[in-house]
Every structure is written in structure tokens, then in C-alpha cells.
């Protein structure tokens, strides 16, 4: 089963959920703010993804900007960054999709084609 972490008010998340439904892909939905990912989950997903850690940050979000993370992240260790991500779901890039052997951040339809049965 695919796990989708999303924020229901996010227009990109709405598009992603619609795409999944339109393509008859079953998924478990999780509110990224009400059930913020834990540091352990984020660490596992980061390692599974093969993506740069920065791709897990919602760099266009207000909280990211308010905290000045553009300048702070390069000075932080991976462990510190993962711990920070686990403090607030609004810092995490969404939607975040976790499958058995993949992790996707954000919604790019071309990347999501692999989810089709």
C-alpha cells in the first residue's frame, strides 16, 4: 500500500490525490500536520529515496522562509536537518509518497507514472 502524506488545503496535494483516484491507485492518506512524520520515518524515507535531503524541505513554504533555512541548512548536519523536519509538517515537501521501494516528493505527473498498475 502506498502512503501519501499531504496537507488537505494544499492545491498541489489536491491535484495529486485526484490523480491517484483517477488512475485507480489505492493509497493510505495521512495529514502531514496532524500526524507529522517522525525523525525515524524521515530518516528511513530519506535513505530509501536516494534524493538530496533538501528535496524533503518545503522550500516555498512560509515557515521555511521565516526560519531563514535557506542560509541555515548548509551549516546543519543531516541529523539536525532530519530532526528539524520532524518538528513541523509544514516544513516537509508535500505530497510525500512512500511505496515499498520508492519515495516521491512533490507532485510531478511524469514521475508519478510509475505508480500506475
URTA-V683166 format. One record per residue. N is the residue number from 0. SS is DSSP state (hx for helix, st for strand, lp for the rest). PHI is phi in whole degrees, -180 to 180 (none if undefined). Layout:
n;ss;phi
N;SS;PHI
N;SS;PHI
This chain:
n;ss;phi
0;lp;none
1;st;-86
2;st;-104
3;st;-118
4;st;-96
5;st;-146
6;lp;-112
7;lp;-55
8;lp;-84
9;lp;-77
10;hx;-65
11;hx;-66
12;hx;-64
13;hx;-61
14;hx;-62
15;hx;-64
16;hx;-64
17;hx;-61
18;hx;-60
19;hx;-60
20;hx;-65
21;hx;-61
22;lp;-99
23;lp;55
24;lp;-103
25;lp;-76
26;st;-154
27;st;-100
28;st;-101
29;st;-138
30;st;-72
31;lp;-70
32;lp;-93
33;lp;-69
34;lp;-128
35;lp;-58
36;lp;-62
37;lp;-79
38;hx;-61
39;hx;-64
40;hx;-62
41;hx;-60
42;hx;-62
43;hx;-63
44;hx;-67
45;hx;-60
46;hx;-67
47;hx;-67
48;hx;-72
49;lp;74
50;lp;-89
51;lp;-64
52;hx;-60
53;hx;-59
54;hx;-67
55;hx;-88
56;st;-93
57;lp;-82
58;lp;-68
59;lp;-97
60;lp;-79
61;hx;-62
62;hx;-64
63;hx;-57
64;hx;-71
65;hx;-60
66;lp;-82
67;lp;63
68;hx;-71
69;hx;-55
70;hx;-90
71;hx;-85
72;hx;-57
73;hx;-60
74;hx;-89
75;lp;-94
76;lp;-75
77;hx;-59
78;hx;-61
79;hx;-65
80;hx;-66
81;hx;-65
82;hx;-64
83;hx;-62
84;hx;-58
85;lp;-77
86;lp;-85
87;lp;-158
88;hx;-60
89;hx;-72
90;hx;-83
91;st;-89
92;lp;-60
93;lp;-135
94;lp;-68
95;st;-114
96;st;-117
97;st;-120
98;lp;-116
99;lp;-60
100;lp;-132
101;lp;-156
102;st;-139
103;st;-120
104;st;-115
105;lp;76
106;lp;-123
107;lp;-124
108;hx;-52
109;hx;-61
110;hx;-69
111;hx;-82
112;hx;-56
113;hx;-65
114;hx;-79
115;lp;-66
116;lp;-69
